[in-house]
């Protein structure tokens, strides 16, 4: 990675300048968030996720150059660009956010290691051991107006997961086993001494697979910020799926997206997003956890990148 550090640093700084303008826009270029969608770690207050269509090209180019260091042995998975607006003329403020992120990563079981850095830009790797080993590449960057964290999950070329010898057994894969409703929840809340919820941030994701090959997808987000503003959004789409061994392909049709802000009606929206398609490798098995004697079924995408629990009636 060191041989590309000068190029990466340059492209990274151009990206930070672009992100500063994206964050300042009011046309829906960002969305508030409390947790990373790549590493499922909680985020420092004020985090905004740059929507995929608004991520500056320089950032994607930088992530692609990081992948190129794998010389064709790795490919990229889910990626994410997070930003915090503020006054970062003082380096200590950027260091505070970086330290908080590093702590949050470690709390979720990630091993953090700095790969290279100079000034306000730092490249790093995240490794999470387990039955399905996970790896993430990322970098921090900052200018005087914004601090940015960019992440991309990686896996072996050819679709193989970064697994180790402790891979779990007893997987259930088959056309019938996937039928049903599956959900995933991220985020949490803060309660004061009176029992009142003062801060809240979370997302609920649901897939419902039907026996006829159709499915429904729902994503709900609820945020209660420090000003007691309620910021909610919901996305719904229908489509079809095919399952071939472990390979699951999902084709979603037009997605309805609705958002409301109790403190600023100008941020309310109701729009339709385009079709989308994704193909992932899945693993279905029963949960083995002393706190879950019911042993629910879980379905993990791309070697445990994202996991859903099956709803039982």
Buried (B, 14 or more C-beta within 10 A) or exposed (E): BEEBBEEBBEBBBBBBBBBBEBBEEEEBBBBBBBBBBBBBBBBBEBBBBBEEEBBBEBBBBBBEBBBEBBEEEBBBBBBBBBBBBBEBEEEEBBBEBBEBBBEBBEEBBBEBEEBBBEEBBBBBBBBBEBBBBBBBBBBBBBBEBBBBBBBBBBBBEEBEBBBEEEBBEEBEBEEEBBBBBBBBBBBEEEEEEEEEEBBBBBBBBBBBBEEEEEBBBBBBBBBBBEEEBEBBBBBBBBBBBEBEEBEBEBBBEEBEBEBBBBEEEEBEEEEEEEEBEEEBBBBBBBBEEEEEEEEEBBBBBBBBBBBBBBEEE
